[in-house]
Amino acid sequence: MPRVLLVAGDATESLDTWYPYLRLHEEGIEVHIAAPAKRMLNSVIHDFEPGWDTYTEKPGYRIPADIAFKDVRPEEYDGLILSGGRAPEYLRNDLQVQAIVKHFVERKKPIAALCHGSLILAAIDAIRGASIATYEALAPDLERAGATFKNVPVFVDGNLVSSRTWMDLPYFMREFLNLLRAGQVKNVGRAGA
């Protein structure tokens, strides 16, 4: 059974984190939430309110981090999820996060980036030449990082699954699970050869 690492921090978007975490558990997949420290995280809820030009932010559920970035051994995981919210804005500068994400990029393991999670990939120059779906306000940032912005619910480019917001989570998780399953089939085939 595959193991997945989910990167989060304070101000991670609640649904962007809980939905993948619970959906993976539903499939019997082991998932660990990694954060700057092993502690309770404060999530946020982003929503769209009438009369606002942008999304609003409210306090969300508290989320327990299973493992600190410094203790992550990325070779022990088969897939990576980069949760959205404001957390990626500061996590992208964390050298430990960068090293973890580079491991998945270099080995072409399944990576899923939701909303602002794509900023972490941009920070390590991992989306140059890729097509990526993300929150529309991030399009200029990702295009400057060399990606092609796609305003669609989900986009798969090789080993990368990306989506715009929490509203796209069913499509996002469907495609990520497809990549994980395909990777497991390949691994089983190699092991038996």
Buried (B, 14 or more C-beta within 10 A) or exposed (E): EBBBBBBBBBBBBBBBBBBBBEBBEEBEBBBBBBBBEBEEBBBBBBEEEEEEEEBEBEEBEEBEBBBBBEEBEBEEBBBBBBBBBBBBBBBBEBEBBBEBBBBBBEEEBBBBBBBBBBBBBBBBEBBEEBBBBBBEEBBEBBBEBEBBBBEEBBBBBEBBBBBBBBEBBEBBBEBBBEBBBEBBEEEEEEEEE
